[in-house]
Amino acid sequence: MRRWNGWGDEAVPYPLHEGARRFLHQKVGEARPPRDATLDEVMARVPESRLPSHPLVNTEPGERVRHARGQSLPDWIVMRSGRIEHFPDGVAHPRDSQEVGVLLEYAARNGIRLIPYGGGTSVVGHINVYEGEIPILVVDLGRMNRLLRLDEESYLATFEAGVRGPDLEAALRAEGYTLGHYPQSFEYSTLGGWICTRSSGQQSLGYGRIERLFAGGRLETFRGTFVLPPFPASAAGPDLRELVLGSEGRFGILTEATIRVRAVPESEDFRAIFFPDFESGRNALKQLVRRRLPLTMLRLSTAEETGTTLALAGHEKLLALLDRYLRVRGAGGEKCLLIYGLAGSRQEVAFAAKRVRGIAGRSGGIYAGRIFGKEWHKSRFKTPYLRNTLWEEGYAVDTLETAVPWSRAGGLVKEIQEKLSAGLSAINEKVHVFTHLSHAYIDGCSIYTTYVYRIADDPEETLRRWRILKELASRAIVGWGGTISHQHGVGRDHLPYLQVEKGELGMSLLRGLGEALDPGKLMNPGKLF
């Protein structure tokens, strides 16, 4: 069964070996496991529903608890402590676009606010319920998960928007196709969620970000059904798909999406290279991405993240041998790990693998074979389960991400690391910070930072620490001209910084679109604008 107050299936463990525990004690300090509230304790706090009865609406306390929050660290703090203040008044599980239309009519008639819900994996507050006198209904699209059409000649597939990543890929691969969109939340996140938050998969270098893959769809709004036909290209005015991409449920509910798929590649390979330092690795990344090789991903870790990855992996004797070998080759304490993926025909992959080694070698790269790449690929969707383990050990974990031009990337990584590392020094608390460049582009890259700190005895203090660190990092990002979100969207957590990026006129345009499509201000209020 899926956890109600954490990540993933309750039956999936992520054990922490003793070496990893010692590493955390050294970096952050020994911690005390918190006392978590039980589901029964939280359900007892759920108030009576304010919704008029409707056959599609479930008002059971358990359903309302499970749909009250997402997967951000603030969400975890309030769920684990049992201090959820606001719950939806009900949850609906429509089975098709027509039932979504029925729910929109029900909401308009009774003045009910709606929160569209995909997989519940948001880490920035997209689905959170906030205080207000107006009743709130969550519309969970999980039952809308069918493959509706597959146009094999055009390489187009149309799915209902509630389909989860594994089910989407299984349906496509049964016919010999793939979308290739693999965010870390792949296990639970949905196609509609990817589109409405402008998601980026781990292999988007080769397969494309979701905006490139989204060809058209169907949006149910309070003003009627908005159909976006798929075109290979069009010069007929502004591209109205942009009303859906990144819309975060403010304009309507996406019920169907047509996506551009491709044949499953003949060969797919993941390998690793170590660089003597971060700057040499970053220079190699710029060269690699500009050669337009059949690369699907380039993921370069800083020295801090490389050390953390190796420490958490275990196998201490083998890693000691590796460390000695790398030092002999010139990669010592500042060594940085690059994981990269290749896809195509066997000949294309073999040729590109040689080119990558040659380009990386000119920057001091030391080829490390397939072991690290295979291990990353095997565990890439299991890593979020580590959050459960660390919380139960007494540690809070959060991530943040941005994207900047290459000319600013080194400086921004350095400032984020420094600001977060010293962020809680006033209260004598350590923060362990590590970063990787997760996506590479011709003109820049994305920066993905993880930080760990100790959970306080008081949940409010744990949340206060998060706010301090989040503000420090966000101010650094906008100060360096980075986007406030490369792949997680805006939600509530990034809202205070969005105007810096969009400008006053841009925000006015977004609000105008909201008023045009949702005149009653009932769609996912308080998110995006």
N, C-alpha and C positions, 0 to 999 in steps of 0.2 A: 504493500500500500504506500501511496505517496505521503511523505511527511507533511504535516500541517504547519510546522514551525521551523522548517529548514529546507535543505536541498535534497531532492530526489527520493528514491525508494528507500523505505525504512530498512529493507533487507540488505542494502548495499553498504558494506563497511569501508572505511579507509584507515587502516591501522597505522599508528605512528610508532616507528621503531625507536629504540632508546637513544641512538645517535642523533636522530632528528629532535628528540625532546631536549637533549643536552644543548643542541645548537640553538633552540629557541630560548632556553634559559640564559645562554650566553648573550644573545642578541637583544632580548626584551626583558628577561627576568623571570623568575619562577612565578607561576600564576595559580589562583585558586579556582576550581570549577564553580560556576554559578549554580544557583538553585533555579531550575526552570519550572514555570507553571505547567500544569497539566491541561489537556484539552477540555476536560470536564470543568475545571476551574474557570477557564475562559468562556466556555459556553454558558455558564451560569450568569455571566455578566451581559449577555446579549439581551437587549430590550425587546419589547413587543414591536412587531413590524407595523409600519404606518401605511402599507400598501393596500389598495382595494384588492379583493380576491380576483385571481385570474388563473385559468387552467394551465398556463405556461410558466407560472411563477411559483417557486419553492421558497418558503419562508422559514424552513427548519434552521435552528441555531447552528448546527454543524456546518451546513452549507454556507451560511453567512460568515462564520469564522474563517473558513477556508478561502473565501473570496474577499477578505477584508484588506489584505496586504500582499505585496510582492516579495522580491528577494533582495532588496537593498539592505545595507547594514542597519539603518534606522528601523526598517521593517522587522529585521531579526530581533533587535533589542526590545521592541514593544511586544512582539509575539512571544519571545522566550520568557520575558518577565511577566507576561499576562496582562500588560497594561495597554491593551488596545482600547482606545477611547471611542472609536466610531466604527460601526458595522453597516454594511448595506442592509436595506430593509428586505431584500429578497434577491434570488438568483434565478434567471431564466436560462433554459438550455434549448434554444430553437434548433429545428432540424433542417431548415432550408431558408432561402431568401424570403419566401412568402411569410413565414412565421416571424422573421425579423421585422418585416413590414407591419405585421399585426402588433408587435411589441412597440414599435414607434407610434402607432395610432393610440395604443393604450397609454403610453407615456404622455403624448400631446394632450389627450383628453383629460388626464388627471394631474398634469403638471409634475411629472416624475422625471428626475434626472437619471441618465443612463451612463454606465461605464462599460465600454466594450472590453471583453476579457478573452485573451488567446490562451497562452500557456501559463500565465501568472509569473513569468520569469523576469519582469521588469526590475532593473536595479536603480531606477531614478524616480520612482513614485508615480508611474503612469496610471496605476489602477487603484491607488489609495483612496479611501473614503474619508472625507473631511466633514467637519461640523456644519450643520445647516438645518433650517426648518423644513426644507423640501426633501421628500423621500427619495431614496436612491435605489435603483435596480441595476444589478450587474448582469450583463448579457454575455454568457459563456458560450463561445462558438465551438466548443470541443466536439459536439456531435455532427458538425458540418465539416466532414473530413473526406469527402469522396473525390476521386478523379472523375471529372465530368466528361472531358473530351481530350483526345490525343490526336493531333494532326501530325502524322509522321512525315509527311512530305515537307511541311513547313517548320518542323521541330518546335511546335507549340503545344503546351499542355495546359488545360484549364482545370483547376482544383477549387473546391470550396475552401474558404479562407481559414477555417479552423483546423486544417490538417497539420499534424505535428511533423517535425523534421524526419524522424525514422520512417513514418508511414508514407510520407511523400516520396522519399528515396526508394523505399521498397516497391511502391507502385510503378515508379519510373524504371527501375532496374529490371523489373519483371519483363519489361518491353525492350530492354537494351539501352535505356537512356538514363541520364542523371542531370540534376540541377547543379550539384557541386557547391551548395551553400551550406556551410558548416560553422555556425557560431558556436561558442562554447556551451550555450544553452540548448544546443540541437536536440537533446533528448526530450525536452518538453516544449520548447518554443514553437510557434506556428507560422505558417506562410503569411497570414494576415498581419501578425505581429512584426515579422521581418519588414514587410512593406511599409507599415504605418510608423515604424521607427527608423527607417532607412538603414537597415542592418547591414553589417559587413561580415561575411564568413571568413574562417581562418585561411581558406584557400582562394580568396577573392582576387589575388594577383592573376591567377589563371582563369578562373570561372566568372569573375566579375562580381561587383557589389550588387545588391538587390535592385538598385535603380536601373541597372543595365539589363537585368533579367526580367523585370516586370514589364510586360507588353500591353496589358489592358486589364479590365475587370468590371466589377459591378459594385457600386456604393449605394446603400440604402440611406436616404436622408429624410429630414422632415419636410423637404420640398419635393420629394419624389425620388424615383430610381434614376441614378446617374450611371449610364453605361459608357465605358471607355473601350472602343473597339481597338484591337491590336493592329498596328501598321508596322511594316519594316522600317519606315521613316515617313515623316510628314512635315510639310512646310505650311500647313494650314493653321497659322496663328500660333499662340502660345500652347505649349504641351500641357494639356489638362490632367495628365497623369500626376503632375506635380501637386495637384490638390489632394491627392491620396498619399503619395510618398511623404513620409514624415509628418502626416497630419495628426497622428496620436489620438484618433477617435474624436476630434473636435468638430469635424464636418459631417460625419455619418459613420455607418458601420460597413466595412468592406466585407462582402459575403462571398465573392468569387474573384479569382485572379488567374489571368492567363500569363504563363511564364515561358521564357525561351530556354529550351533544354538542348542537350547535345548527346551524342552517342557516348556510351561508357568508354573511356580510353582503353586502349589495348594494354598499356603499361602505366603504372603509377609507382613512384619511388620517393622515399624520404631519407635524407642523408644529413650528415653533420660536418661542420668545419669549426675549428677553434682558431681564434685570432689572438695575437699577443696583447691587444688592448681594444677598447671600444672604438676609438677613432679610426684605427685601421679597418675594423669591421664595417664601420659606417661608410668609409670610402669605397670598400668593395661592394656594398649594397647599391650604392649609386651607380656603379659601373654595371652591375648585373642587371638591374631593372631597365637600364637603357639599351641593353643588347637585344631585348625582346626575344629571349629564349623561352621555351615551353615550361617556364616555372609556374607553379601554382601557389607557392608561398615562399616568403623570406622572413624569418623571425630571428632577430639578433638580440641576445640578452646582454645587459651590462655585466660587469664583473660581479656586482652584488647579486644579481639574479642567477648568474652562472654558479656561484658558490652555493647559493641557497638550493638550487635545483639538485646539485650533486650531493649536498648534505642530506636532503630529504629522501634521496633515492636509496640510501643504504649502500650495501656492497663496499664497505669501507676499504678492504684490502685491495680490491680491484681498482677502486678509484685512486688509491695511493700510488699504484703502479702507473695509472694513467697520468697522474700529476707529475711524477718523475719524468715520464716520457715527454710530456709537453714542455716541461722546464728545459730539458736538453735541447728541444727544438725551438726554444725562444719564447714560449708562452708560459709565464709564471703566475704570480699572484693577481695580475690584472687580466688574465685570460677571459675571453668572451666567446660564448657558444652561439653558433648560427645553425638553426635547423632550416632546411629548405626542401621543397617538394617539387617533383617533376611529373609531367603527365603527357602522354601522346603515344605514338607507335614505339615499338621497342627500339627501332633505329634512331628515332628522334630523341628519346630519353637517353640512350647511350651516348649519342653525340653531344647533347646538351650537358650531360654530367661531366664530360671531359672539359668542355668550355668553362663550366663553373669552377672546376678545380684549378684551371689555368689562370682565370681572372682573380680568384681568391688568393692563389699562391703569390701573385705579384704584390698583394697587400700583406703578405706574411701569413696567410691562412694555412692551417695544418689540417689536412683531410683526416676525418675520424670515422669514415665508413658509414654503415647503415644502422648500427646498434642504437645510437641515441635517437635517430630518426624514427626507427621502428617503435621504440619505447614511447616516444612522444605520441605517435599516431595511435598506439594501442590504448593509451591512458588519457587522451585529450578530452574526452567527455566525462571521465571519472574525476578529474581534478577538482571540480566544484564540490565534490563530496568531502574534500579535505576541510572545507569551512565548518562542517558539522563536527569533525574530530577536534579541530582547534578550539571551537567554541566550548566544547565539553572539557577541554584542558584548561580553559580560562583565557583564551586569546580571541580578540576580535580581528577580522580580516576584511579589508575593503579594497576596491580597485577604482581607478579613474583613468580616463583616456582622452586623447586629443589628437590633432594632426596639424603640422606646420610645414612650411617650406624647408628644404634641406639646410638652408643658410641659418635657420634659427633652431634646428633640432638639438644640436649639441648643447647650446646654452640653456634651452628650456629643460632638457633632461637634468642637467646639473642643478638648476634652481629648484625644480620639483623635489629632487633627492634631498637637497640641503634644507629646504623649508619644512618638509615633512619629518626628516630625521630629528630636527631640533624643535618640532612643533609643540611637544609636551614637556619641554625641559623645565618650564616654570613650576611644574608640579613633580619634578624629578622622575618622570616616566620616560622610558625609552620607546622609540618607534623604529621598527625594522622596515626598510624601504628597498624595493628592487624593481627594475624596469626592463622592458624589452621594446624594440621597435617591431610592431606586429604586422604592419602592412607597408609596402614600399610602392611609391609612384615615381613617375618621371621627375616631378617637381618637388616632392617631399615625402613625408612618411607619417605614420601614426605612432604615438607614444602611449604605452600601456603600463601603468604603474600599480603595483600592489603594496599595501602597507599593513603591518601587524602591530597591535598594541595590546596591553593587558586590559581585561574587563574589570571594571570597578565593582565594588560591593553594591553600589547604588546604580540602578539602570540609568537614572537621569545623568549621572556623572559620566557613564560610558557614552551616552548620547552627546553630552557636552564636548567630550574629547573628539568625537567624530566631527562635530560642527567646526571646531577649531581647525582640524586638519583639512576638511573639505574646503573651507574658505581660503586657507593658505594656498592650497594647490590651485583652486579656481582663479584666484587673483594672479597667480604666476602665469597660468595659461593665457588669460585674456591680456595680461601685460606684455606677453611675447607675441601677441597676435595670433594665437592658436584658436581653433574652433573649440567651443565649450563641449562638443560631443562629436567624436568621429563615428561612433557606431551604436551608442546606447540611447540616443534620443535626448529629449529635454525633460519631459515629465514635470515634476515639481522641484526636484533638487537642482536642476540647472537653470530654472526659470529666471532667477535674479541676474544671470549673466547673459541672457539671450539678446537683450537690446544692444549690448556692446557689439555683437556680431551683426545683427539685422538692422540696427539704426532705428530711429523714431518712426520714419516713414515706413520701413519694412514691417515693424510691429503693427502700425496702423492698417496696413494692407491685410495682415493676417487676421486682425480683429474684424475687418470689413468682410472677409470671406466667411468668418464664423457667423456674423449677423445675417449674411445672405442665405446661408444654408441651414442655420439653426437660430431662427429669430427669437425663439423662446429661451435660448441659452440653457438647453437641457443636456447637451452632449458633453460628457466627460469634463465638467467644469473645473477650472483652476489649473488645467494642464496646458502647456505650450504657450498660452497667453492669458 
